[in-house]
């Protein structure tokens, strides 16, 4: 992307949240590794439906599964990419990338090399007492995505419609996003995986 394109405001800001790939020992499957190609195709279809183009902005976390699949799809469309992570990189990788088998660590590094990485403790300082890092990161991403105006904001969720394994999952993000934009695309994995 040229410097002139980088300075031009995006037509669309696409914000993503979605499930991580299941850990090898996950008891109840949520995003089985064999569904990666299905998720990638669905995300690609949504980006086409939204009409993203070169110079539009994509914002997501960097976790294995939905985040990285989304990031890769956006980079293929020459979108600008911003990654937001709630912890210093080594902690984040241990919690959200390296537990999964396959090549997720290398894929994170490849995506990061083409993105602007935002590390929450570095930019916002330590979490206030009693605050949840994942919920704080969701709100931070949403605030940054809305900086060009709510009418440009698109929220995409790869989600089973349920609460997560802990605070700050996609359900929390969906609830927050509904207060900010009407342009919401929900890829319901209960239907997508069948």
N, C-alpha and C positions, 0 to 999 in steps of 0.2 A: 504494500500500500504506500502511495506517495505521501510526503508531508502535507500536501494540500488536501488529500483525502482524509488524513488523520485529523486535520483541523475542522473539517466540515461536520456539523452535527449529524448524527445518524438518523435515518428515517425510522428505524426500528431498534429498540433495545430489548433483546430477548433474554429473559431471566429464567434460569432452570433450577429445578430441584427434583431429585429422584432417588430411588433406592440404590444402595450399593449392591454389588454382586454378593451373593450369599457366601459366607464363610464355609469352608469344607465341612464343618461339623454342625451347621445350622439345622436345628430339629424340624422346624416348619419352613419349607421353602418360600421365599418371597421373590427373589430374582435369581433363578438358577442360571449358572454359567451358559447352559445350552440355549438360553433365550436371548443372548447378546445380539445376534443378527436380527432377531425380530424387533428388539428395542431400537437398534440402529436404523432399521428401515422406517419405523414409525416416527422417530425423531426427524429423519430426513424429509419425510412426507410433510410433517408440521412446518418445518422451515420453508419448504416450497409453498405451502398454503399461506403462510404469513407473507411470503414474497420478499424474504431477506435478500440483500444484495451486498456487493462489495462496499465496505465502509460502515455497514451496520454494526452494532455492538452486541456481543454476547457476554453474559455474566453467569458464573456458576462457581461451585466449590471445585475441589479437585479429587474427589473420592473415586475409588474404583467403581466401575459400573456406570450408572446414569450420567454422572458429572463428566467423566472422561469421554464417554461415547458422544455426548452432546458437544463437548469442546472440540473433538476431532471433526464432527460434522460441520461445525461453524467455521473452523479453520479451512476446511475444504472449499467453503464458499467465500473465502477471503474476508471474513468478518474480523473486526478487532475483537480481542478476547481478554477479559479480566477474570482472574481466579481470586477467590476470597477464601482464606483458610483460618480457622479459629485458634490455631496453636502454632508455635514455632514448627518449622518444616519437619525436623526429625520426629517430633511427637505426632504431628499430623500423619506422616507416612506410616508410623507404627499403628495408629488407631484406625486409619481410613483407607489405606492402600495395600500395605505389605502383608496383611493377614490373608489376602486372597491369593490363590494360585495364579499361574499364567504369567503374563508379562506386564501386569498393571504398573509396577514400579517404573519400568522403562517408558511406558506410555505416559505416565505422569511427567517424567522429566522431559520428554519430547514436547508435550503440550505446554509445559511451563516455559520452555525455551522460546516459544512463539507468542507468549502471553505476558500481560502485566500482572505480576503476583502481588497480592495484598495480604499481609500477615497481621491479623487483628491485634495481637499484643504489641506489635511494633508501632502500629498506626493509632490505635485507640487506647493503649495502655492496658494494665492488668484488669481482669474482670472485677467489677464491684462485688463485695461480699453478698452471697446469696443469689448471684446472677448465674444463668446457664450459658456457657460459651457458645453452644450450638444455636440457641435461640437468639443470642446477641449477634452472631454471625449472619443469621437469616435476616434480621432487621437491618443490619448494616448493608448487606447486598441489596435489599429492597430500596433502601434510601439512596444508595449510589445509582441504582438502575433508574430511579425516578428523577434524577437530576436534569434530564432533558425534557421533562414534562410527562405527566401520566398518560397522555394520549399516545405516546410513542412506546409505552411499556407493554410488553407481551410476557405473560408468565406461562411456562410449560412445566407440567408435572408428570413424571413417570412414577405412578403411585397406585397402590392397591386400595386406597380409600380408608385405611385403618390407621390407628395410632402407631407410632414407631416403637422401637426397642427402648427408647428413652426420650427425654425432652429434646426439642429442637429439630424434629424430623420434618418430613414433607407435609404432614398434616398441619403442623404449626405454620409452616411457610405458606401453605395454601390459605389458611385463615387470615394471615397477615396480607397476602397479595390481594385477596378479595376486597379489602378495604382501599386498595390503591388503583386497581385496574379492572376493567370488564373484559379485557382481551386475555382470556384464560383458556388454555388448551390442556385438557386432562387426558393423558394416555393411561387409561385404566388397565392395569396389568391383569386384573381378574378376567378381563375380556381379551386382552392382547395375547396372553399366553395360551389361549385355547384355540 
